[in-house]
Each structure stands twice: as structure tokens, then as C-alpha cells.
Amino acid sequence: MAKYKIEVKNSAVKELKFLPKKDLGKILKKIESLADNPRPVDSKKMTNDEKYRMRYGTYRILYSIEDDILTVYIVKIAHRKDVYR
């Protein structure tokens, strides 16, 4: 299987700055793992969107997948109470 390219939106990069340091490394590893498998077992497709979500503790990573160009776009990274707004 080909590796996917990971692209992070500027807004998601800003959100990364506000994450606790203890969680940041593990969240980045989760994001990096999407390059090998963009649809892991612990991800779920969102019902109203062509986006997926992946959990890490109380944080959620929202992303979309472009299979034709092998790219994963990280859209949002936030606490679960704020991520769907």
C-alpha cells in the first residue's frame, strides 16, 4: 500500500500550540500513523461530512482523505467539547 502525504491546515497548526505538552507527542504520532493507514480501526466516518475523526483521550483529530492523490488533510485538532462547533 502506498504511503499517504499528510497536510495540516494552518488553523490546525495553531490549535496544536495550545495542546498540553504531555499529549502533543502522542497526538503527533497518531497523525503520522495516518500516512500508512488513513482509515485505522479506531477512526470513524462522520455522518454529515466526508471527514473522519480519530480519538486520543479527550481530544479529537478531524481529517479528510483524498484517495486519488494519496493525501490526508488534518482539518481540526481540539478537545471533544469544542471540536464539532
C-alpha positions as CSV (number, residue, x, y, z in Angstrom):
1,M,0.0,0.0,0.0
2,A,1.3,3.4,-0.9
3,K,2.1,6.0,1.7
4,Y,-0.2,9.0,2.0
5,K,1.0,12.5,2.3
6,I,-0.1,14.4,5.5
7,E,-1.1,18.1,5.1
8,V,-2.1,20.1,8.1
9,K,-4.3,23.2,7.7
10,N,-2.9,26.4,9.2
11,S,-5.8,26.6,11.7
12,A,-4.9,23.1,12.9
13,V,-1.3,24.1,13.3
14,K,-2.4,26.9,15.6
15,E,-4.5,24.5,17.6
16,L,-1.5,22.3,18.2
17,K,0.2,25.1,20.0
18,F,-2.5,25.1,22.7
19,L,-2.4,21.4,23.4
20,P,-0.8,20.2,26.6
21,K,2.9,19.2,26.1
22,K,2.2,15.7,27.6
23,D,-0.4,14.9,24.9
24,L,1.2,16.7,22.0
25,G,3.8,14.0,21.2
26,K,1.2,11.2,21.2
27,I,-1.2,13.2,19.1
28,L,1.5,13.8,16.5
29,K,2.3,10.1,16.4
30,K,-1.4,9.4,15.8
31,I,-1.4,11.9,12.9
32,E,1.8,10.4,11.4
33,S,0.3,6.9,11.5
34,L,-2.4,8.1,9.1
35,A,0.3,8.1,6.3
36,D,0.4,4.3,6.4
37,N,-3.3,3.7,7.1
38,P,-5.7,6.6,6.7
39,R,-8.7,4.5,7.9
40,P,-7.5,2.8,11.1
41,V,-9.8,0.7,13.2
42,D,-10.2,3.5,15.8
43,S,-11.3,6.1,13.3
44,K,-14.9,6.8,12.4
45,K,-16.5,8.4,9.4
46,M,-18.6,11.4,10.3
47,T,-22.2,11.2,9.2
48,N,-22.8,14.6,7.6
49,D,-19.4,15.2,6.1
50,E,-16.7,13.5,4.1
51,K,-14.5,13.7,7.1
52,Y,-13.2,11.2,9.6
53,R,-12.4,11.5,13.3
54,M,-9.9,9.9,15.5
55,R,-9.7,10.0,19.2
56,Y,-6.9,10.5,21.6
57,G,-8.1,10.7,25.2
58,T,-10.4,13.8,25.4
59,Y,-9.0,15.2,22.1
60,R,-10.3,14.6,18.6
61,I,-8.5,14.8,15.3
62,L,-10.7,15.6,12.3
63,Y,-9.4,14.9,8.9
64,S,-10.4,14.2,5.3
65,I,-8.9,11.8,2.8
66,E,-8.2,12.3,-0.9
67,D,-7.5,8.8,-2.2
68,D,-6.9,9.8,-5.8
69,I,-3.9,12.0,-4.8
70,L,-2.9,10.0,-1.7
71,T,-3.3,12.9,0.7
72,V,-4.7,13.2,4.2
73,Y,-5.7,16.7,5.3
74,I,-5.8,17.4,9.0
75,V,-8.6,19.9,9.5
76,K,-9.0,20.3,13.2
77,I,-7.5,19.2,16.5
78,A,-9.3,20.1,19.7
79,H,-10.9,19.0,22.9
80,R,-14.0,16.9,22.4
81,K,-16.3,19.6,23.8
82,D,-15.1,22.1,21.2
83,V,-14.2,20.1,18.1
84,Y,-17.6,19.8,16.5
85,R,-18.5,23.5,16.7
